[in-house]
């Protein structure tokens, strides 16, 4: 087997796509907004407080600190991948949609949670419950992504 066989353009039929898709889901199952799920489950407000405030500030800096030119280039690239993948049905770009779009959705969920929790002075159990609900939203995005990728992959491998 050569390296060309491993980097096949047949995205849904190759192992690299499914490996990347599963590896992409792994960090989101361990933490939410960069806070480990184990710490959230303990409910220890003393541990969660400093980490939560630090991660909220980092999340807001990540999004609001971007230059307009960078955001424009990223948006144009994502839009072209979506058009080539979902409108023109190019298999490689459809597979890239399943790798990019969940990350964009999870980044949006995290940013909106960080904006909502920006002004907290002390961490309460309501805040932790809100972050736990965000964790389950991220898991739902992952489940829908995997299920959709299976259906699209079946359509490309068997039906086309």
C-alpha atoms as an extended CHARMM CRD file, in Angstrom:
* protein
*
       160  EXT
         1         1  UNK       CA              0.0000000000        0.0000000000        0.0000000000  PROA      1               0.0000000000
         2         2  UNK       CA              1.4260000000        3.3570000000       -1.0120000000  PROA      2               0.0000000000
         3         3  UNK       CA              0.8770000000        6.7910000000        0.4780000000  PROA      3               0.0000000000
         4         4  UNK       CA             -1.3000000000        7.6730000000       -2.5320000000  PROA      4               0.0000000000
         5         5  UNK       CA             -3.6660000000        4.8310000000       -1.6200000000  PROA      5               0.0000000000
         6         6  UNK       CA             -3.9440000000        6.1690000000        1.9280000000  PROA      6               0.0000000000
         7         7  UNK       CA             -4.7150000000        9.7080000000        0.7500000000  PROA      7               0.0000000000
         8         8  UNK       CA             -7.5740000000        8.6160000000       -1.4640000000  PROA      8               0.0000000000
         9         9  UNK       CA             -9.9870000000       11.2490000000       -2.7380000000  PROA      9               0.0000000000
        10        10  UNK       CA            -12.7660000000        8.8100000000       -1.9770000000  PROA      10              0.0000000000
        11        11  UNK       CA            -13.4460000000       10.5410000000        1.3240000000  PROA      11              0.0000000000
        12        12  UNK       CA            -16.3280000000        8.5300000000        2.7450000000  PROA      12              0.0000000000
        13        13  UNK       CA            -14.7390000000        5.2300000000        1.7820000000  PROA      13              0.0000000000
        14        14  UNK       CA            -11.3420000000        5.9910000000        3.2840000000  PROA      14              0.0000000000
        15        15  UNK       CA            -10.1080000000        5.6000000000        6.8030000000  PROA      15              0.0000000000
        16        16  UNK       CA             -8.6320000000        9.0900000000        7.1010000000  PROA      16              0.0000000000
        17        17  UNK       CA            -12.0380000000       10.7820000000        7.0780000000  PROA      17              0.0000000000
        18        18  UNK       CA            -13.5580000000        8.5340000000        9.7300000000  PROA      18              0.0000000000
        19        19  UNK       CA            -10.4210000000        8.7660000000       11.8480000000  PROA      19              0.0000000000
        20        20  UNK       CA            -10.4380000000       12.5680000000       11.6840000000  PROA      20              0.0000000000
        21        21  UNK       CA            -14.1520000000       12.6780000000       12.4370000000  PROA      21              0.0000000000
        22        22  UNK       CA            -13.7630000000       10.5070000000       15.5320000000  PROA      22              0.0000000000
        23        23  UNK       CA            -10.6350000000       12.3440000000       16.6790000000  PROA      23              0.0000000000
        24        24  UNK       CA            -12.5230000000       15.6020000000       16.3040000000  PROA      24              0.0000000000
        25        25  UNK       CA            -15.2340000000       14.3300000000       18.6460000000  PROA      25              0.0000000000
        26        26  UNK       CA            -12.7540000000       13.1900000000       21.3250000000  PROA      26              0.0000000000
        27        27  UNK       CA            -11.8160000000       16.5990000000       22.8300000000  PROA      27              0.0000000000
        28        28  UNK       CA            -15.4630000000       17.6700000000       22.9180000000  PROA      28              0.0000000000
        29        29  UNK       CA            -16.3430000000       14.6150000000       24.9730000000  PROA      29              0.0000000000
        30        30  UNK       CA            -13.6690000000       15.4680000000       27.5580000000  PROA      30              0.0000000000
        31        31  UNK       CA            -14.2590000000       19.1870000000       28.0350000000  PROA      31              0.0000000000
        32        32  UNK       CA            -16.6120000000       22.0270000000       27.2830000000  PROA      32              0.0000000000
        33        33  UNK       CA            -15.2640000000       25.5630000000       26.7440000000  PROA      33              0.0000000000
        34        34  UNK       CA            -11.9270000000       24.1120000000       27.8110000000  PROA      34              0.0000000000
        35        35  UNK       CA            -13.2150000000       23.0470000000       31.2310000000  PROA      35              0.0000000000
        36        36  UNK       CA            -12.8230000000       19.3270000000       31.9360000000  PROA      36              0.0000000000
        37        37  UNK       CA            -16.1600000000       17.5820000000       32.3460000000  PROA      37              0.0000000000
        38        38  UNK       CA            -14.8940000000       15.7290000000       35.4210000000  PROA      38              0.0000000000
        39        39  UNK       CA            -14.4430000000       19.0220000000       37.2760000000  PROA      39              0.0000000000
        40        40  UNK       CA            -17.9320000000       20.1460000000       36.2460000000  PROA      40              0.0000000000
        41        41  UNK       CA            -19.4380000000       16.8880000000       37.4850000000  PROA      41              0.0000000000
        42        42  UNK       CA            -17.9080000000       17.2410000000       40.9540000000  PROA      42              0.0000000000
        43        43  UNK       CA            -19.7250000000       20.5150000000       41.5230000000  PROA      43              0.0000000000
        44        44  UNK       CA            -16.8020000000       21.9440000000       43.4960000000  PROA      44              0.0000000000
        45        45  UNK       CA            -17.3070000000       25.6670000000       42.9770000000  PROA      45              0.0000000000
        46        46  UNK       CA            -13.8340000000       26.4760000000       44.2920000000  PROA      46              0.0000000000
        47        47  UNK       CA            -12.2020000000       24.4620000000       41.5140000000  PROA      47              0.0000000000
        48        48  UNK       CA            -14.5210000000       25.5320000000       38.7190000000  PROA      48              0.0000000000
        49        49  UNK       CA            -14.5260000000       29.2890000000       39.4620000000  PROA      49              0.0000000000
        50        50  UNK       CA            -10.9830000000       30.2980000000       38.4200000000  PROA      50              0.0000000000
        51        51  UNK       CA            -10.9550000000       27.9360000000       35.4350000000  PROA      51              0.0000000000
        52        52  UNK       CA            -14.3390000000       29.1940000000       34.2540000000  PROA      52              0.0000000000
        53        53  UNK       CA            -13.3880000000       32.8580000000       34.4600000000  PROA      53              0.0000000000
        54        54  UNK       CA            -10.0920000000       32.2370000000       32.6540000000  PROA      54              0.0000000000
        55        55  UNK       CA            -11.7020000000       30.1700000000       29.8780000000  PROA      55              0.0000000000
        56        56  UNK       CA            -14.4940000000       32.7280000000       29.3780000000  PROA      56              0.0000000000
        57        57  UNK       CA            -11.9720000000       35.5160000000       28.9200000000  PROA      57              0.0000000000
        58        58  UNK       CA             -9.9410000000       33.3770000000       26.5000000000  PROA      58              0.0000000000
        59        59  UNK       CA            -13.0180000000       32.4530000000       24.4500000000  PROA      59              0.0000000000
        60        60  UNK       CA            -14.1020000000       36.0760000000       24.1290000000  PROA      60              0.0000000000
        61        61  UNK       CA            -10.5560000000       37.1920000000       23.2300000000  PROA      61              0.0000000000
        62        62  UNK       CA            -10.3800000000       34.4870000000       20.5530000000  PROA      62              0.0000000000
        63        63  UNK       CA            -13.5120000000       35.6590000000       18.7770000000  PROA      63              0.0000000000
        64        64  UNK       CA            -13.4430000000       39.4040000000       19.3720000000  PROA      64              0.0000000000
        65        65  UNK       CA             -9.7130000000       39.7480000000       18.8110000000  PROA      65              0.0000000000
        66        66  UNK       CA             -9.8660000000       38.6270000000       15.1900000000  PROA      66              0.0000000000
        67        67  UNK       CA             -9.2080000000       41.1290000000       12.4440000000  PROA      67              0.0000000000
        68        68  UNK       CA            -11.9410000000       41.7160000000        9.8530000000  PROA      68              0.0000000000
        69        69  UNK       CA             -9.6770000000       40.4590000000        7.0560000000  PROA      69              0.0000000000
        70        70  UNK       CA             -9.0680000000       37.1560000000        8.8590000000  PROA      70              0.0000000000
        71        71  UNK       CA            -12.7950000000       36.6650000000        9.4750000000  PROA      71              0.0000000000
        72        72  UNK       CA            -13.5400000000       37.4660000000        5.8200000000  PROA      72              0.0000000000
        73        73  UNK       CA            -10.9860000000       34.9450000000        4.5430000000  PROA      73              0.0000000000
        74        74  UNK       CA            -12.2090000000       32.2140000000        6.9040000000  PROA      74              0.0000000000
        75        75  UNK       CA            -15.8500000000       32.8870000000        5.9890000000  PROA      75              0.0000000000
        76        76  UNK       CA            -15.0560000000       32.7930000000        2.2720000000  PROA      76              0.0000000000
        77        77  UNK       CA            -13.1870000000       29.5030000000        2.6330000000  PROA      77              0.0000000000
        78        78  UNK       CA            -15.9670000000       27.8940000000        4.6630000000  PROA      78              0.0000000000
        79        79  UNK       CA            -18.6130000000       29.1750000000        2.2420000000  PROA      79              0.0000000000
        80        80  UNK       CA            -16.7580000000       27.7890000000       -0.7700000000  PROA      80              0.0000000000
        81        81  UNK       CA            -16.3660000000       24.3990000000        0.9420000000  PROA      81              0.0000000000
        82        82  UNK       CA            -20.1020000000       24.3570000000        1.7090000000  PROA      82              0.0000000000
        83        83  UNK       CA            -21.0560000000       25.2900000000       -1.8630000000  PROA      83              0.0000000000
        84        84  UNK       CA            -18.7020000000       22.7310000000       -3.4230000000  PROA      84              0.0000000000
        85        85  UNK       CA            -19.7150000000       20.0430000000       -0.9660000000  PROA      85              0.0000000000
        86        86  UNK       CA            -23.4380000000       20.4150000000       -0.5260000000  PROA      86              0.0000000000
        87        87  UNK       CA            -24.5130000000       22.1920000000       -3.7150000000  PROA      87              0.0000000000
        88        88  UNK       CA            -22.1640000000       20.6720000000       -6.3200000000  PROA      88              0.0000000000
        89        89  UNK       CA            -21.8030000000       17.4090000000       -4.3480000000  PROA      89              0.0000000000
        90        90  UNK       CA            -18.0480000000       17.0240000000       -4.6270000000  PROA      90              0.0000000000
        91        91  UNK       CA            -17.3500000000       14.1910000000       -2.2190000000  PROA      91              0.0000000000
        92        92  UNK       CA            -14.1400000000       15.5570000000       -0.7390000000  PROA      92              0.0000000000
        93        93  UNK       CA            -15.7430000000       18.9050000000        0.0620000000  PROA      93              0.0000000000
        94        94  UNK       CA            -18.8360000000       17.2180000000        1.4810000000  PROA      94              0.0000000000
        95        95  UNK       CA            -16.5490000000       15.3450000000        3.8430000000  PROA      95              0.0000000000
        96        96  UNK       CA            -14.7950000000       18.6040000000        4.7460000000  PROA      96              0.0000000000
        97        97  UNK       CA            -18.2110000000       20.0880000000        5.5820000000  PROA      97              0.0000000000
        98        98  UNK       CA            -18.6470000000       17.3600000000        8.1870000000  PROA      98              0.0000000000
        99        99  UNK       CA            -15.2640000000       18.2600000000        9.6590000000  PROA      99              0.0000000000
       100       100  UNK       CA            -15.6520000000       22.0650000000        9.6070000000  PROA      100             0.0000000000
       101       101  UNK       CA            -19.3220000000       22.8310000000       10.2960000000  PROA      101             0.0000000000
       102       102  UNK       CA            -19.5420000000       21.0690000000       13.6970000000  PROA      102             0.0000000000
       103       103  UNK       CA            -16.5190000000       23.0070000000       14.9000000000  PROA      103             0.0000000000
       104       104  UNK       CA            -18.0930000000       26.2770000000       13.7860000000  PROA      104             0.0000000000
       105       105  UNK       CA            -21.3240000000       25.3750000000       15.6110000000  PROA      105             0.0000000000
       106       106  UNK       CA            -19.4710000000       24.4050000000       18.7900000000  PROA      106             0.0000000000
       107       107  UNK       CA            -17.3980000000       27.5990000000       18.6390000000  PROA      107             0.0000000000
       108       108  UNK       CA            -20.6270000000       29.5800000000       18.3180000000  PROA      108             0.0000000000
       109       109  UNK       CA            -22.2000000000       27.7490000000       21.2810000000  PROA      109             0.0000000000
       110       110  UNK       CA            -19.0990000000       28.3810000000       23.3750000000  PROA      110             0.0000000000
       111       111  UNK       CA            -18.9120000000       32.0370000000       22.4380000000  PROA      111             0.0000000000
       112       112  UNK       CA            -22.5630000000       32.6950000000       23.2380000000  PROA      112             0.0000000000
       113       113  UNK       CA            -22.1360000000       30.9280000000       26.5940000000  PROA      113             0.0000000000
       114       114  UNK       CA            -19.0230000000       32.9710000000       27.3300000000  PROA      114             0.0000000000
       115       115  UNK       CA            -20.8530000000       36.2120000000       26.5340000000  PROA      115             0.0000000000
       116       116  UNK       CA            -23.7310000000       35.1880000000       28.7760000000  PROA      116             0.0000000000
       117       117  UNK       CA            -21.3860000000       34.2580000000       31.6430000000  PROA      117             0.0000000000
       118       118  UNK       CA            -18.9920000000       37.1830000000       31.1170000000  PROA      118             0.0000000000
       119       119  UNK       CA            -20.2140000000       39.3470000000       33.9820000000  PROA      119             0.0000000000
       120       120  UNK       CA            -20.4790000000       36.7270000000       36.7160000000  PROA      120             0.0000000000
       121       121  UNK       CA            -18.8080000000       37.6150000000       39.9780000000  PROA      121             0.0000000000
       122       122  UNK       CA            -19.0570000000       34.2010000000       41.6240000000  PROA      122             0.0000000000
       123       123  UNK       CA            -19.7930000000       30.7960000000       40.1820000000  PROA      123             0.0000000000
       124       124  UNK       CA            -23.0830000000       29.2140000000       41.1760000000  PROA      124             0.0000000000
       125       125  UNK       CA            -24.6550000000       25.8430000000       40.5370000000  PROA      125             0.0000000000
       126       126  UNK       CA            -26.9280000000       27.4910000000       37.9510000000  PROA      126             0.0000000000
       127       127  UNK       CA            -23.8410000000       28.4840000000       35.9540000000  PROA      127             0.0000000000
       128       128  UNK       CA            -22.4830000000       24.9520000000       36.1490000000  PROA      128             0.0000000000
       129       129  UNK       CA            -25.8580000000       23.5770000000       35.0410000000  PROA      129             0.0000000000
       130       130  UNK       CA            -25.8030000000       25.9800000000       32.0880000000  PROA      130             0.0000000000
       131       131  UNK       CA            -22.3350000000       24.7710000000       31.0990000000  PROA      131             0.0000000000
       132       132  UNK       CA            -23.4570000000       21.1610000000       31.4590000000  PROA      132             0.0000000000
       133       133  UNK       CA            -26.3570000000       21.8930000000       29.1060000000  PROA      133             0.0000000000
       134       134  UNK       CA            -23.8160000000       23.3610000000       26.6950000000  PROA      134             0.0000000000
       135       135  UNK       CA            -21.8820000000       20.0880000000       26.9520000000  PROA      135             0.0000000000
       136       136  UNK       CA            -24.9800000000       18.1430000000       25.9400000000  PROA      136             0.0000000000
       137       137  UNK       CA            -25.5670000000       20.5120000000       23.0130000000  PROA      137             0.0000000000
       138       138  UNK       CA            -22.0250000000       19.8000000000       21.8140000000  PROA      138             0.0000000000
       139       139  UNK       CA            -22.6500000000       16.0700000000       22.1610000000  PROA      139             0.0000000000
       140       140  UNK       CA            -25.8630000000       16.4160000000       20.1410000000  PROA      140             0.0000000000
       141       141  UNK       CA            -23.9620000000       18.2510000000       17.4000000000  PROA      141             0.0000000000
       142       142  UNK       CA            -21.4440000000       15.3930000000       17.3550000000  PROA      142             0.0000000000
       143       143  UNK       CA            -24.1540000000       12.7390000000       17.1730000000  PROA      143             0.0000000000
       144       144  UNK       CA            -25.9850000000       14.5180000000       14.3470000000  PROA      144             0.0000000000
       145       145  UNK       CA            -22.6840000000       14.9740000000       12.5120000000  PROA      145             0.0000000000
       146       146  UNK       CA            -21.7750000000       11.2900000000       12.7510000000  PROA      146             0.0000000000
       147       147  UNK       CA            -25.2500000000       10.1790000000       11.7390000000  PROA      147             0.0000000000
       148       148  UNK       CA            -25.3350000000       12.5840000000        8.7940000000  PROA      148             0.0000000000
       149       149  UNK       CA            -21.8670000000       11.5010000000        7.6860000000  PROA      149             0.0000000000
       150       150  UNK       CA            -22.9840000000        7.8790000000        7.7280000000  PROA      150             0.0000000000
       151       151  UNK       CA            -26.0130000000        8.6860000000        5.5700000000  PROA      151             0.0000000000
       152       152  UNK       CA            -24.0190000000       10.8330000000        3.1420000000  PROA      152             0.0000000000
       153       153  UNK       CA            -21.2880000000        8.1940000000        3.0160000000  PROA      153             0.0000000000
       154       154  UNK       CA            -23.8530000000        5.5170000000        2.2540000000  PROA      154             0.0000000000
       155       155  UNK       CA            -25.2460000000        7.7090000000       -0.5080000000  PROA      155             0.0000000000
       156       156  UNK       CA            -21.8320000000        8.2310000000       -2.0770000000  PROA      156             0.0000000000
       157       157  UNK       CA            -20.6340000000        4.6560000000       -1.7250000000  PROA      157             0.0000000000
       158       158  UNK       CA            -23.7500000000        2.7050000000       -2.6430000000  PROA      158             0.0000000000
       159       159  UNK       CA            -26.2510000000        4.9230000000       -4.3550000000  PROA      159             0.0000000000
       160       160  UNK       CA            -24.0120000000        7.0110000000       -6.6360000000  PROA      160             0.0000000000
